Amino acid sequence: MRHPERRLLISVDMERYSRRTNLQQYEAQKDFRDLLHEAAHDVGLDRVAWTTQQAGDGELAILPRDVAESRVIGRFVPELNRRLRAYNSSRVPAARIRLRVAVHQGLVHLDGANGFPGNAVVFVCRLCEAEPVRRALAAFPDAGVALVVSAEIYRDVVTEYPEEMRPERFRRVEVVHPDKGFQEDAWLCVVDEDMSAPPTAGTSAPPPAPRGGGPAAEHRREPSDLPARPRDAGGIRTGDVRVDGQNAIGHGATAIGSVGRDVTFGGGREGRAR
């Protein structure tokens, strides 16, 4: 057994691959490989020198020792995202390629009998499979890449080169795989998207306040839940009493309640029409 080597690891996975037809999977695999090669070539990276383990919907890549992490994160990933956006712009949703990309570094054995043994390999794959990463990519339908990096990569690379990495675009997430005993912090961004207030994929808006049901139902609702009045309606509401039009009231004025009784507002007191 050879000694393990400390390398930069990239795990890439294609969104919604299993939902494609056989022909769509065939075409997606070819275009996926071409897009990765072209993006790497454009930023001066030699994909031929990468050690890769292929899967139908992605790959695990172990990069050469002399590859700069900042070039991978700050140049290769944005270029890949740019190419994916251009590629997807002329295709129907079912044919688009959108990727989850995870980056980590650690010790890995390159002479494994059936892959690359090492906890760093397991770690980067867990990041790529994480539910927060899936949700983030789904929340931005025009995006090409959702990038997640380990806490070490964020600390040592992203924050050290802010002019290239834009650390303000990253958000800390918790990656949890309960069935695998995995729970770690990571940092996530959707390339060229603002995640400060992202839409939430797969959720619906809270149900509206109940309407109808007569005065009793209306009385149970908080004043803040009552329908807003237009600004030009000329009405004033104090507490849960509202008077409109010429009967609008002010401090010390008098209004007629709903059953014809006077309700006086003044001296800091608040009345209620019944």
C-alpha positions as CSV (number, residue, x, y, z in Angstrom):
1,M,0.0,0.0,0.0
2,R,1.3,3.4,-1.0
3,H,1.2,6.3,1.5
4,P,-1.8,8.5,1.2
5,E,-1.4,11.9,-0.4
6,R,-3.0,15.2,0.6
7,R,-5.0,16.4,-2.5
8,L,-7.8,18.7,-3.5
9,L,-11.0,16.8,-4.1
10,I,-14.0,17.8,-6.2
11,S,-17.3,15.9,-6.3
12,V,-19.8,16.8,-9.0
13,D,-23.3,15.6,-9.3
14,M,-26.0,16.3,-12.0
15,E,-29.4,17.5,-10.9
16,R,-32.4,15.3,-11.9
17,Y,-30.4,12.9,-13.9
18,S,-32.5,9.8,-13.0
19,R,-35.6,11.6,-14.4
20,R,-34.2,11.7,-17.9
21,T,-35.0,9.2,-20.7
22,N,-32.2,6.9,-21.9
23,L,-31.4,9.2,-24.8
24,Q,-31.4,12.3,-22.6
25,Q,-29.0,10.5,-20.1
26,Y,-26.7,9.6,-23.0
27,E,-26.6,13.2,-24.3
28,A,-26.2,14.7,-20.8
29,Q,-23.2,12.5,-20.0
30,K,-21.4,13.6,-23.2
31,D,-22.2,17.3,-22.8
32,F,-21.4,17.1,-19.0
33,R,-17.9,15.8,-19.9
34,D,-17.4,18.4,-22.6
35,L,-18.5,21.3,-20.4
36,L,-16.0,20.3,-17.7
37,H,-13.2,20.0,-20.2
38,E,-13.9,23.3,-21.8
39,A,-14.3,25.2,-18.5
40,A,-11.0,23.8,-17.2
41,H,-9.1,24.5,-20.4
42,D,-10.3,28.2,-20.4
43,V,-8.8,28.8,-17.0
44,G,-5.5,27.0,-17.6
45,L,-6.3,23.7,-15.9
46,D,-5.4,20.4,-17.5
47,R,-8.3,17.9,-17.0
48,V,-6.2,15.1,-18.5
49,A,-4.0,15.3,-15.4
50,W,-7.0,14.9,-13.0
51,T,-7.5,11.5,-11.5
52,T,-11.3,10.8,-11.8
53,Q,-13.8,8.2,-10.8
54,Q,-16.8,8.4,-13.1
55,A,-20.4,7.9,-12.5
56,G,-23.3,8.3,-14.9
57,D,-24.5,11.5,-13.2
58,G,-21.2,13.0,-12.1
59,E,-17.7,12.3,-11.0
60,L,-15.1,12.4,-8.2
61,A,-11.9,14.2,-9.2
62,I,-8.6,14.2,-7.4
63,L,-6.5,17.0,-8.6
64,P,-2.7,17.2,-9.0
65,R,-0.6,18.5,-6.2
66,D,0.4,21.7,-7.9
67,V,-3.1,22.9,-8.7
68,A,-4.0,26.1,-6.8
69,E,-7.2,25.9,-4.8
70,S,-8.0,29.5,-5.5
71,R,-7.9,28.9,-9.3
72,V,-10.4,26.0,-8.9
73,I,-12.9,27.8,-6.7
74,G,-12.3,31.4,-8.0
75,R,-12.0,30.7,-11.7
76,F,-12.9,27.2,-12.8
77,V,-16.3,27.0,-10.9
78,P,-17.5,30.4,-12.2
79,E,-16.5,29.5,-15.7
80,L,-18.3,26.2,-15.5
81,N,-21.4,28.1,-14.2
82,R,-21.2,30.6,-17.1
83,R,-21.0,27.8,-19.7
84,L,-23.9,25.9,-18.1
85,R,-26.1,29.0,-18.1
86,A,-25.4,29.5,-21.8
87,Y,-25.9,25.8,-22.6
88,N,-29.3,25.8,-20.7
89,S,-30.6,29.0,-22.2
90,S,-31.5,27.2,-25.4
91,R,-32.9,24.0,-23.9
92,V,-36.1,22.8,-22.4
93,P,-35.9,22.2,-18.6
94,A,-35.7,18.4,-19.0
95,A,-32.6,18.7,-21.1
96,R,-30.7,21.2,-19.0
97,I,-27.6,20.4,-17.0
98,R,-27.3,21.9,-13.5
99,L,-24.6,20.8,-11.1
100,R,-23.9,20.4,-7.4
101,V,-20.1,20.9,-6.9
102,A,-18.4,20.1,-3.6
103,V,-14.7,20.9,-2.8
104,H,-12.6,19.6,0.1
105,Q,-9.0,18.6,0.7
106,G,-7.5,15.7,2.7
107,L,-5.6,12.5,2.6
108,V,-6.5,9.9,-0.1
109,H,-5.0,6.6,-1.2
110,L,-4.6,6.6,-5.0
111,D,-3.9,2.9,-5.3
112,G,-7.2,1.5,-4.0
113,A,-8.5,-1.7,-5.5
114,N,-11.9,-0.3,-6.3
115,G,-11.7,3.4,-5.9
116,F,-10.0,5.9,-3.7
117,P,-10.0,5.0,0.1
118,G,-9.9,7.9,2.5
119,N,-12.3,9.8,4.8
120,A,-11.7,13.0,2.8
121,V,-13.3,11.2,-0.2
122,V,-16.3,10.2,1.9
123,F,-16.5,13.7,3.3
124,V,-16.6,15.5,-0.1
125,C,-19.2,13.1,-1.4
126,R,-21.4,13.7,1.6
127,L,-21.2,17.5,1.0
128,C,-22.3,17.0,-2.6
129,E,-25.3,14.9,-1.6
130,A,-26.5,17.3,1.1
131,E,-30.1,18.3,1.2
132,P,-29.3,22.1,1.7
133,V,-27.3,22.0,-1.5
134,R,-30.1,20.3,-3.4
135,R,-32.6,22.9,-2.1
136,A,-30.4,25.8,-2.9
137,L,-29.9,24.8,-6.5
138,A,-33.7,24.1,-6.9
139,A,-34.5,27.5,-5.5
140,F,-32.7,29.3,-8.4
141,P,-33.9,27.8,-11.7
142,D,-31.5,29.8,-13.8
143,A,-28.4,28.9,-11.9
144,G,-25.8,26.5,-13.3
145,V,-23.8,25.5,-10.2
146,A,-24.5,25.2,-6.5
147,L,-21.0,25.2,-4.8
148,V,-20.4,23.8,-1.3
149,V,-17.0,23.8,0.4
150,S,-15.8,22.3,3.6
151,A,-15.1,24.6,6.6
152,E,-11.4,24.2,6.0
153,I,-11.6,25.3,2.4
154,Y,-13.8,28.2,3.3
155,R,-11.4,29.3,6.1
156,D,-8.1,28.8,4.2
157,V,-9.1,29.7,0.7
158,V,-12.4,31.5,0.3
159,T,-11.8,34.1,3.1
160,E,-8.1,34.6,2.2
161,Y,-8.8,35.7,-1.4
162,P,-12.1,37.7,-1.2
163,E,-11.5,39.5,-4.5
164,E,-11.8,36.2,-6.3
165,M,-14.0,34.2,-4.0
166,R,-16.6,36.7,-2.8
167,P,-17.1,35.1,0.7
168,E,-20.1,37.3,1.3
169,R,-22.0,35.2,-1.2
170,F,-21.5,32.0,1.0
171,R,-23.8,30.9,3.7
172,R,-23.0,28.4,6.4
173,V,-25.1,25.3,6.4
174,E,-25.3,22.1,8.4
175,V,-24.8,18.9,6.5
176,V,-26.5,16.0,8.2
177,H,-26.9,12.4,7.0
178,P,-28.4,10.7,10.1
179,D,-28.3,7.2,8.6
180,K,-24.6,7.6,8.1
181,G,-23.7,9.3,11.3
182,F,-22.5,12.4,9.5
183,Q,-23.0,16.0,10.8
184,E,-20.6,18.8,9.7
185,D,-20.7,22.5,9.0
186,A,-20.0,23.6,5.4
187,W,-20.3,26.8,3.3
188,L,-22.7,27.1,0.4
189,C,-23.2,29.5,-2.5
190,V,-25.2,29.4,-5.7
191,V,-22.8,31.0,-8.2
192,D,-23.9,34.5,-9.4
193,E,-27.0,34.4,-7.3
194,D,-27.9,36.4,-4.2
195,M,-28.6,34.0,-1.3
196,S,-29.4,36.8,1.3
197,A,-33.1,36.1,0.8
198,P,-33.5,33.1,-1.5
199,P,-36.8,31.7,-2.5
200,T,-37.6,28.5,-0.6
201,A,-38.1,25.6,-2.9
202,G,-40.8,23.1,-2.1
203,T,-42.6,25.2,0.4
204,S,-45.9,27.1,0.2
205,A,-47.0,30.4,1.7
206,P,-48.8,30.3,5.0
207,P,-52.5,30.0,4.7
208,P,-54.4,33.3,4.7
209,A,-56.4,34.4,7.7
210,P,-59.9,32.9,7.7
211,R,-62.6,35.1,6.1
212,G,-66.3,35.1,6.6
213,G,-68.1,33.5,9.4
214,G,-69.9,36.6,10.6
215,P,-69.0,39.2,13.3
216,A,-67.8,36.6,15.8
217,A,-65.2,35.2,13.4
218,E,-64.1,38.7,12.6
219,H,-63.8,39.6,16.3
220,R,-61.4,36.7,16.9
221,R,-58.9,38.0,14.4
222,E,-56.1,40.3,15.6
223,P,-56.3,43.9,14.3
224,S,-53.1,43.4,12.4
225,D,-54.8,40.6,10.4
226,L,-57.7,42.8,9.3
227,P,-57.7,43.7,5.6
228,A,-55.8,46.9,5.0
229,R,-57.9,49.9,4.0
230,P,-56.8,51.9,0.9
231,R,-55.0,55.2,1.8
232,D,-57.7,57.3,0.1
233,A,-60.6,55.7,1.9
234,G,-60.6,58.5,4.5
235,G,-61.1,56.2,7.4
236,I,-59.4,56.0,10.8
237,R,-59.1,52.9,13.0
238,T,-58.4,53.1,16.8
239,G,-58.0,49.7,18.3
240,D,-60.6,47.5,16.6
241,V,-63.0,50.3,15.8
242,R,-63.0,51.9,12.4
243,V,-65.0,54.9,11.2
244,D,-65.0,56.0,7.5
245,G,-65.8,59.0,5.4
246,Q,-67.2,62.1,7.0
247,N,-67.5,60.5,10.4
248,A,-63.7,60.0,10.7
249,I,-62.7,60.8,14.2
250,G,-59.8,62.4,16.1
251,H,-58.8,63.2,19.6
252,G,-61.8,64.2,21.7
253,A,-64.2,63.7,18.8
254,T,-67.4,61.7,18.9
255,A,-68.5,58.9,16.5
256,I,-71.7,56.8,16.3
257,G,-71.2,53.2,17.1
258,S,-72.6,50.3,15.1
259,V,-75.8,50.2,17.2
260,G,-76.3,54.0,17.3
261,R,-74.5,54.6,20.7
262,D,-71.9,57.4,21.0
263,V,-68.3,56.3,21.4
264,T,-66.0,59.1,22.7
265,F,-62.2,59.1,22.1
266,G,-60.2,61.5,24.2
267,G,-58.0,61.9,27.2
268,G,-56.0,58.8,26.1
269,R,-59.0,56.5,26.5
270,E,-59.9,54.0,23.8
271,G,-63.5,53.0,23.3
272,R,-65.0,50.0,21.6
273,A,-68.2,49.8,19.5
274,R,-70.2,46.7,20.3
